[in-house]
Amino acid sequence: METKRKPLPIIRNACGFEGYDASSLMSETAKLRRIITKRGTLEILIPLCCTTEPVRYKQFRQALKGISSRTLSTRLKELEKSGILERQSFNEIPPRVEYKLTSKGQELVESMINLLQWMKKWSRSK
């Protein structure tokens, strides 16, 4: 026997997405949501919250102890491809690569700061 899904209730006048249904919103945001929720993405973006200076690949490697070089490289490429990070490489020996947030990335990080503050506030609750 098949059960029908009930639509999610919409809170009127409190949602900035009024007029959207949940499934179309999820569909439209799926690509970015998949990138942002992958392992290591937040760990890459959080250090960029705290600086306006470009961050070198080497600095990421030193700061992100639990993430493999391969995962870090993959995430940086995904974030660059999606327009969140800008990559600049220098023709030097040894090679030097720096990353900085684009304006799209800056908006994402500003949104993340609010989420991180919420997480910090409620992580102490029981």
LINLINBEL-V124572 format. One record per pair of residues at least 6 apart in sequence whose C-alpha atoms are under 7 Angstrom apart, sorted by the first residue. I is the first residue (numbers start at 1). GAP is how many residues later the second one is. D is the distance in Angstrom with one decimal. If there is no record, write none. Layout:
BEGIN
i=I gap=GAP d=D
i=I gap=GAP d=D
END
This chain:
BEGIN
i=36 gap=6 d=7.0
i=40 gap=27 d=6.7
i=40 gap=32 d=7.0
i=41 gap=34 d=6.3
i=45 gap=64 d=6.9
i=49 gap=60 d=5.9
i=54 gap=44 d=5.7
i=54 gap=45 d=5.2
i=54 gap=46 d=4.7
i=55 gap=43 d=5.3
i=55 gap=44 d=5.2
i=55 gap=45 d=6.4
i=56 gap=41 d=5.7
i=56 gap=42 d=4.2
i=56 gap=43 d=6.2
i=57 gap=40 d=6.0
i=57 gap=41 d=6.2
i=79 gap=6 d=5.5
i=80 gap=6 d=5.7
i=80 gap=7 d=6.8
i=83 gap=19 d=6.8
i=83 gap=21 d=6.7
i=84 gap=17 d=6.0
i=84 gap=18 d=5.5
i=84 gap=20 d=5.6
i=84 gap=21 d=4.1
i=85 gap=14 d=6.3
i=85 gap=15 d=5.6
i=85 gap=16 d=4.6
i=85 gap=17 d=5.4
i=85 gap=20 d=6.2
i=86 gap=13 d=5.6
i=86 gap=14 d=5.4
i=86 gap=15 d=6.0
i=86 gap=16 d=6.0
i=87 gap=11 d=5.9
i=87 gap=12 d=4.7
i=87 gap=13 d=6.8
i=88 gap=9 d=5.7
i=88 gap=10 d=5.3
i=88 gap=11 d=6.4
i=89 gap=7 d=5.9
i=89 gap=8 d=4.3
i=89 gap=9 d=6.4
i=90 gap=6 d=5.4
i=90 gap=7 d=6.3
END
